[in-house]
Amino acid sequence: MDWGILENETEGVRIAGDKMLTKRQYSILSFYVENRGTYVSSNELAAMFDISVRTVKNELKIVRDFCDSYSSFVLDILAGKGTRLCVLDDAAFEKDMEILRKKTLQLSCNTKNRVHSVMKMLMDATGYVSKYTLTETFYISESTLYHALNEIKKLLKQYDLALVHKTNLGYKIEGREIDKRMCIAKNEINDESTDHFALSEDVSDIYNVVADVFFKYHYQINEQTIQNITAHIALTLRRVRKGHFIEQQMEQDMPDSTEYQISSEILTRFLTRYRIKKQYMLNEINLLTQTILGKLDYSRNDHLQKEVNDFINDSFLYIRNKFCVNFEPAESLKLFLALHLVPLIYRIKSGTQLNNMMAPEIKQSFPLAYDIALYFTLLIKERFHLNVSADEISYLSLYFNYGLENIHLGNSAKKILIITSLRKSETVLLRHKILTWFPNQIAEITFITGDNDDFDTEDYDAIFSTDRNSEKYKGGITLISIFPDEKDFEKINLAINGYTDTDSILEKFSEDCYFYGEVKDKEEILDIICRNAIEKYKLDDEFLEVIKAREQITSSYFGNCIAVPHPLTPFSDETFVSLGVLKKPIAWDKNHNVRVVMLVSIEKNNPKAFQFWYYMSTFVRNEELLQNFFKKPSFLRFTEILKISLEKDFD
């Protein structure tokens, strides 16, 4: 559990009462939480944290004092064995850990994060916030608070806002709501640090409503604009939920415009549930109308947003080439990444990358998504010269897993070609409509202009055109509207309308690639299982170097004493597993020992093959079956245990 505490190992923070812990002390406690029930000696801790045994003992004394504040767990000492964390009440322990996690996430922020966190609380408040509330909420001293408030004052001046103070009441931000929203949008003052992924579905819902309404009115809109409008509405909903509304009417001559009608329909779908006054609703509609008309700019950085959109398009091509996964149909994924990457770039530049206590679990649960996210961050480094932290990679993994869940990887998915005069940025609504009509059925939609004859009809399952002169093309090309209706749906449907059992998984394992015995270290077992694979599947000798190169980027430890080394991108012509089972555990990385090493290689140029990861991740997380296997670690027993794990997936 990485709670992501302070950057400075000696800097203290207040958590429970007046008790203070440093980053290193939190790391020690975090280690005991992860390894609860296991005794760890002072010598082992000293080696792990690269400090003296004497220092370990001093640190442990402080950590034990800290733990006395909790009744759900205790640090137990046994002479000759060491110290272990014992859980006394499972339910209370989980609650305590969740509370502690939230507190430490708040405490981990540096000056810029702290300023934004304090300002967010003040922005959300409908009245004054007392000094006591601020210091207790963020567990900071008065002097630290005053420093943050001074920084807030400087920032607010840029938006005609003021931080006011009243004795016995506290602090409040005064100014127009429109200026507050501009400040929030421009400075990324959002809920991301405390509820990072929960908003994704909300944003997806907003995006779908926005796209559907613009489509209904046959209103042309490009990709960047629809992203900005989605972000605008998300901010509007957040402010309305907190009881903050636009006070003033905007322009009064817009009700007859198409933009006003679009705004009214979009916001009516979202805001009616909050029972706000009619005047406030009209103000919000007018504000959104101005945003659509381009008279109000909420975008953070137009140039950077365009660069990010171009980068995502390019990276999807690279990911498709490397992983044989086409994310084009996962339009929500592109939206999420577009809204996530700009703040991420600012966080990296300012040294405020987010922590993620669930990073190990995410890596274990979504192995393919994690590898794609890892590759994606290598592309970020190449394009923007920025290094993404391991915790931020885990957040990106969630987005890519969302994308994987919303695309179809089977052979039945269709490839579609559309000939159109629309610019690439203007195809967003047409693409959205087709993908909405045919979820999980479309593998690829390609758009080309009418003067492009360089395509082969045999490469596509269906070809459509929005141009009336499409008859100049040979072959069966179906004419559809750029705003297709039900008749077009019937045309499209007429034109376009994995692994199947346990044996198809088991055949990826071979007794020729099964090793059981003792090895001295990680290097030796990798050499053995890679050599077995090279001989069995006639691979190039560089296969071992490819595996080691991936391992150098980040550990392939998955949990339950299992490591799953694999190439970063598909390498072999067929999918296989080379298995190593050890009589005695060996050290795999700094914090973990392993008894099973499953070298997995996914075949090239077959998207369906990536489904193999799902079945493997289900198996390696089943501790009961693994312990059963260790009682009789033969290849036959392994296949029997694996078959039991797979049966529920192929009922």
HUVEN-V398884 format. One record per residue. N is the residue number from 0. PSI is psi in whole degrees, 0 to 359 (none if undefined). BURIAL is 1 if it has 9 or more other C-alpha atoms within 8 Angstrom, else 0. Layout:
BEGIN
N & PSI & BURIAL
N & PSI & BURIAL
END
This chain:
BEGIN
0 & 113 & 1
1 & 106 & 1
2 & 354 & 1
3 & 67 & 1
4 & 203 & 1
5 & 150 & 1
6 & 326 & 0
7 & 123 & 0
8 & 338 & 0
9 & 355 & 0
10 & 134 & 0
11 & 155 & 0
12 & 155 & 1
13 & 126 & 1
14 & 292 & 1
15 & 114 & 0
16 & 233 & 0
17 & 10 & 0
18 & 145 & 1
19 & 141 & 1
20 & 143 & 1
21 & 175 & 1
22 & 315 & 1
23 & 320 & 0
24 & 320 & 1
25 & 322 & 1
26 & 322 & 1
27 & 313 & 1
28 & 318 & 1
29 & 320 & 1
30 & 318 & 1
31 & 324 & 1
32 & 316 & 1
33 & 326 & 0
34 & 35 & 0
35 & 141 & 1
36 & 350 & 0
37 & 129 & 0
38 & 136 & 1
39 & 128 & 1
40 & 163 & 1
41 & 324 & 1
42 & 320 & 0
43 & 318 & 0
44 & 320 & 1
45 & 318 & 1
46 & 321 & 0
47 & 319 & 0
48 & 4 & 0
49 & 48 & 0
50 & 170 & 0
51 & 159 & 0
52 & 323 & 1
53 & 317 & 0
54 & 320 & 1
55 & 314 & 1
56 & 320 & 1
57 & 318 & 0
58 & 319 & 1
59 & 325 & 1
60 & 317 & 0
61 & 319 & 1
62 & 319 & 1
63 & 320 & 1
64 & 320 & 0
65 & 317 & 1
66 & 339 & 1
67 & 342 & 0
68 & 349 & 0
69 & 141 & 0
70 & 354 & 0
71 & 346 & 1
72 & 165 & 1
73 & 149 & 1
74 & 115 & 1
75 & 133 & 0
76 & 133 & 0
77 & 120 & 0
78 & 133 & 0
79 & 344 & 0
80 & 317 & 1
81 & 214 & 1
82 & 143 & 1
83 & 156 & 1
84 & 123 & 1
85 & 128 & 1
86 & 125 & 1
87 & 332 & 1
88 & 105 & 0
89 & 312 & 0
90 & 314 & 0
91 & 323 & 0
92 & 314 & 1
93 & 320 & 0
94 & 316 & 0
95 & 318 & 1
96 & 323 & 0
97 & 317 & 0
98 & 316 & 0
99 & 322 & 0
100 & 314 & 1
101 & 320 & 1
102 & 315 & 1
103 & 329 & 1
104 & 321 & 1
105 & 320 & 0
106 & 339 & 1
107 & 347 & 1
108 & 144 & 1
109 & 194 & 0
110 & 314 & 0
111 & 316 & 0
112 & 319 & 1
113 & 318 & 1
114 & 315 & 1
115 & 324 & 1
116 & 316 & 1
117 & 316 & 1
118 & 325 & 1
119 & 316 & 1
120 & 318 & 0
121 & 322 & 1
122 & 320 & 0
123 & 333 & 0
124 & 145 & 1
125 & 354 & 0
126 & 204 & 0
127 & 149 & 1
128 & 126 & 1
129 & 158 & 1
130 & 319 & 1
131 & 315 & 0
132 & 318 & 0
133 & 315 & 1
134 & 322 & 1
135 & 324 & 0
136 & 318 & 0
137 & 3 & 1
138 & 51 & 1
139 & 160 & 1
140 & 168 & 0
141 & 320 & 0
142 & 321 & 0
143 & 320 & 0
144 & 314 & 1
145 & 322 & 0
146 & 316 & 0
147 & 319 & 1
148 & 323 & 1
149 & 320 & 0
150 & 322 & 1
151 & 318 & 1
152 & 316 & 1
153 & 318 & 0
154 & 319 & 0
155 & 327 & 1
156 & 329 & 1
157 & 344 & 0
158 & 23 & 1
159 & 35 & 0
160 & 158 & 1
161 & 144 & 1
162 & 115 & 1
163 & 153 & 0
164 & 137 & 0
165 & 132 & 0
166 & 137 & 0
167 & 357 & 0
168 & 312 & 1
169 & 219 & 1
170 & 152 & 1
171 & 143 & 1
172 & 124 & 1
173 & 144 & 0
174 & 180 & 1
175 & 147 & 1
176 & 324 & 1
177 & 322 & 0
178 & 325 & 1
179 & 318 & 1
180 & 322 & 1
181 & 318 & 1
182 & 315 & 1
183 & 314 & 1
184 & 318 & 1
185 & 336 & 1
186 & 12 & 0
187 & 39 & 0
188 & 90 & 1
189 & 188 & 0
190 & 14 & 0
191 & 324 & 0
192 & 337 & 0
193 & 340 & 0
194 & 65 & 0
195 & 311 & 0
196 & 351 & 0
197 & 334 & 0
198 & 351 & 0
199 & 314 & 0
200 & 322 & 0
201 & 313 & 1
202 & 320 & 1
203 & 318 & 1
204 & 315 & 0
205 & 313 & 1
206 & 315 & 1
207 & 319 & 0
208 & 314 & 1
209 & 310 & 1
210 & 318 & 1
211 & 319 & 1
212 & 316 & 1
213 & 321 & 1
214 & 317 & 1
215 & 321 & 0
216 & 7 & 0
217 & 44 & 0
218 & 116 & 0
219 & 134 & 0
220 & 143 & 1
221 & 173 & 1
222 & 315 & 1
223 & 322 & 1
224 & 319 & 1
225 & 328 & 1
226 & 315 & 1
227 & 320 & 1
228 & 321 & 1
229 & 314 & 1
230 & 320 & 1
231 & 315 & 1
232 & 322 & 1
233 & 318 & 1
234 & 319 & 1
235 & 313 & 1
236 & 319 & 1
237 & 316 & 0
238 & 320 & 1
239 & 319 & 1
240 & 329 & 0
241 & 358 & 1
242 & 25 & 0
243 & 126 & 1
244 & 157 & 1
245 & 122 & 1
246 & 321 & 0
247 & 149 & 0
248 & 145 & 1
249 & 220 & 0
250 & 147 & 0
251 & 0 & 0
252 & 29 & 0
253 & 348 & 1
254 & 334 & 0
255 & 353 & 0
256 & 154 & 0
257 & 322 & 0
258 & 321 & 1
259 & 317 & 1
260 & 320 & 1
261 & 313 & 1
262 & 316 & 1
263 & 316 & 1
264 & 319 & 1
265 & 308 & 1
266 & 330 & 1
267 & 324 & 0
268 & 332 & 0
269 & 320 & 0
270 & 342 & 1
271 & 333 & 1
272 & 344 & 0
273 & 358 & 0
274 & 47 & 0
275 & 159 & 0
276 & 149 & 0
277 & 321 & 0
278 & 319 & 0
279 & 321 & 1
280 & 317 & 1
281 & 321 & 1
282 & 318 & 1
283 & 321 & 1
284 & 316 & 1
285 & 320 & 1
286 & 316 & 1
287 & 324 & 1
288 & 315 & 1
289 & 324 & 1
290 & 316 & 1
291 & 320 & 1
292 & 353 & 0
293 & 12 & 0
294 & 348 & 0
295 & 123 & 0
296 & 106 & 0
297 & 354 & 1
298 & 144 & 0
299 & 314 & 0
300 & 100 & 0
301 & 317 & 0
302 & 314 & 0
303 & 320 & 0
304 & 319 & 1
305 & 319 & 1
306 & 321 & 0
307 & 316 & 1
308 & 317 & 1
309 & 319 & 0
310 & 317 & 1
311 & 317 & 1
312 & 314 & 0
313 & 317 & 0
314 & 326 & 1
315 & 325 & 1
316 & 315 & 1
317 & 317 & 0
318 & 321 & 1
319 & 318 & 1
320 & 323 & 0
321 & 319 & 0
322 & 355 & 1
323 & 35 & 1
324 & 122 & 1
325 & 110 & 1
326 & 5 & 1
327 & 317 & 1
328 & 340 & 1
329 & 71 & 1
330 & 330 & 1
331 & 326 & 1
332 & 316 & 1
333 & 320 & 1
334 & 312 & 1
335 & 315 & 1
336 & 320 & 1
337 & 320 & 1
338 & 338 & 1
339 & 324 & 0
340 & 323 & 1
341 & 310 & 1
342 & 324 & 1
343 & 317 & 1
344 & 317 & 1
345 & 321 & 0
346 & 318 & 1
347 & 316 & 1
348 & 330 & 0
349 & 3 & 0
350 & 34 & 0
351 & 40 & 1
352 & 148 & 1
353 & 152 & 0
354 & 156 & 1
355 & 103 & 1
356 & 342 & 1
357 & 8 & 0
358 & 312 & 1
359 & 319 & 1
360 & 321 & 0
361 & 315 & 1
362 & 321 & 1
363 & 321 & 1
364 & 329 & 0
365 & 67 & 1
366 & 318 & 1
367 & 313 & 1
368 & 322 & 1
369 & 316 & 1
370 & 322 & 1
371 & 317 & 1
372 & 321 & 1
373 & 315 & 1
374 & 320 & 1
375 & 320 & 1
376 & 333 & 1
377 & 323 & 0
378 & 322 & 1
379 & 316 & 1
380 & 320 & 1
381 & 320 & 0
382 & 315 & 0
383 & 356 & 0
384 & 44 & 0
385 & 141 & 1
386 & 123 & 0
387 & 133 & 1
388 & 162 & 0
389 & 322 & 0
390 & 320 & 1
391 & 326 & 1
392 & 320 & 1
393 & 325 & 1
394 & 315 & 1
395 & 326 & 1
396 & 322 & 1
397 & 320 & 1
398 & 313 & 1
399 & 327 & 1
400 & 321 & 1
401 & 317 & 1
402 & 318 & 1
403 & 323 & 1
404 & 342 & 0
405 & 14 & 1
406 & 156 & 1
407 & 126 & 1
408 & 2 & 1
409 & 173 & 0
410 & 344 & 0
411 & 350 & 0
412 & 145 & 1
413 & 149 & 1
414 & 129 & 1
415 & 139 & 1
416 & 132 & 1
417 & 123 & 1
418 & 124 & 1
419 & 156 & 1
420 & 356 & 0
421 & 144 & 0
422 & 158 & 0
423 & 319 & 0
424 & 344 & 0
425 & 0 & 1
426 & 0 & 1
427 & 319 & 1
428 & 321 & 1
429 & 316 & 1
430 & 314 & 1
431 & 317 & 1
432 & 315 & 1
433 & 318 & 0
434 & 329 & 1
435 & 320 & 0
436 & 324 & 0
437 & 64 & 0
438 & 138 & 1
439 & 16 & 1
440 & 344 & 1
441 & 120 & 1
442 & 328 & 1
443 & 137 & 1
444 & 118 & 1
445 & 132 & 0
446 & 132 & 1
447 & 161 & 1
448 & 163 & 1
449 & 340 & 1
450 & 10 & 0
451 & 111 & 0
452 & 4 & 0
453 & 71 & 0
454 & 155 & 0
455 & 120 & 0
456 & 336 & 0
457 & 345 & 0
458 & 352 & 0
459 & 149 & 1
460 & 335 & 1
461 & 146 & 1
462 & 132 & 1
463 & 163 & 1
464 & 142 & 1
465 & 0 & 1
466 & 135 & 1
467 & 335 & 0
468 & 25 & 0
469 & 346 & 1
470 & 349 & 0
471 & 342 & 0
472 & 146 & 0
473 & 160 & 0
474 & 174 & 0
475 & 90 & 0
476 & 124 & 1
477 & 129 & 1
478 & 129 & 1
479 & 164 & 1
480 & 155 & 0
481 & 342 & 0
482 & 76 & 0
483 & 142 & 1
484 & 195 & 0
485 & 325 & 0
486 & 320 & 0
487 & 323 & 1
488 & 316 & 1
489 & 321 & 0
490 & 313 & 1
491 & 318 & 1
492 & 320 & 0
493 & 324 & 0
494 & 327 & 0
495 & 342 & 0
496 & none & 0
497 & 208 & 0
498 & 135 & 1
499 & 338 & 0
500 & 176 & 0
501 & 325 & 1
502 & 327 & 0
503 & 338 & 1
504 & 315 & 1
505 & 331 & 1
506 & 352 & 0
507 & 353 & 1
508 & 141 & 1
509 & 142 & 1
510 & 337 & 0
511 & 339 & 0
512 & 43 & 1
513 & 125 & 1
514 & 134 & 1
515 & 126 & 1
516 & 198 & 0
517 & 142 & 0
518 & 160 & 1
519 & 332 & 0
520 & 180 & 0
521 & 319 & 1
522 & 319 & 0
523 & 316 & 1
524 & 324 & 1
525 & 318 & 1
526 & 318 & 1
527 & 307 & 1
528 & 330 & 1
529 & 319 & 1
530 & 320 & 1
531 & 317 & 1
532 & 318 & 1
533 & 317 & 1
534 & 319 & 0
535 & 317 & 0
536 & 13 & 0
537 & 53 & 0
538 & 161 & 1
539 & 151 & 0
540 & 340 & 0
541 & 353 & 0
542 & 317 & 1
543 & 318 & 1
544 & 326 & 0
545 & 318 & 1
546 & 315 & 1
547 & 324 & 0
548 & 319 & 0
549 & 322 & 1
550 & 330 & 1
551 & 333 & 0
552 & 312 & 0
553 & 150 & 0
554 & 143 & 0
555 & 16 & 1
556 & 132 & 1
557 & 339 & 1
558 & 165 & 1
559 & 35 & 0
560 & 31 & 1
561 & 134 & 1
562 & 145 & 1
563 & 74 & 1
564 & 148 & 1
565 & 159 & 1
566 & 150 & 1
567 & 322 & 1
568 & 158 & 0
569 & 137 & 1
570 & 318 & 1
571 & 168 & 1
572 & 348 & 0
573 & 157 & 0
574 & 136 & 1
575 & 166 & 1
576 & 130 & 1
577 & 119 & 1
578 & 135 & 1
579 & 122 & 1
580 & 128 & 1
581 & 140 & 1
582 & 323 & 0
583 & 142 & 0
584 & 151 & 0
585 & 159 & 1
586 & 129 & 1
587 & 317 & 1
588 & 193 & 0
589 & 330 & 0
590 & 356 & 0
591 & 142 & 1
592 & 155 & 1
593 & 154 & 1
594 & 342 & 1
595 & 131 & 1
596 & 113 & 1
597 & 102 & 1
598 & 115 & 1
599 & 130 & 1
600 & 120 & 1
601 & 135 & 1
602 & 153 & 1
603 & 153 & 1
604 & 36 & 0
605 & 93 & 0
606 & 326 & 1
607 & 332 & 1
608 & 334 & 1
609 & 345 & 1
610 & 340 & 1
611 & 325 & 1
612 & 323 & 1
613 & 313 & 1
614 & 326 & 1
615 & 320 & 0
616 & 326 & 1
617 & 320 & 1
618 & 311 & 1
619 & 343 & 1
620 & 357 & 0
621 & 90 & 1
622 & 324 & 0
623 & 315 & 0
624 & 322 & 1
625 & 317 & 1
626 & 325 & 0
627 & 319 & 1
628 & 320 & 1
629 & 339 & 0
630 & 332 & 0
631 & 77 & 0
632 & 65 & 1
633 & 165 & 0
634 & 319 & 0
635 & 317 & 0
636 & 323 & 1
637 & 313 & 1
638 & 326 & 1
639 & 316 & 0
640 & 317 & 1
641 & 321 & 1
642 & 321 & 1
643 & 319 & 0
644 & 326 & 1
645 & 340 & 1
646 & 321 & 1
647 & 338 & 0
648 & 344 & 0
649 & 37 & 0
650 & none & 0
END
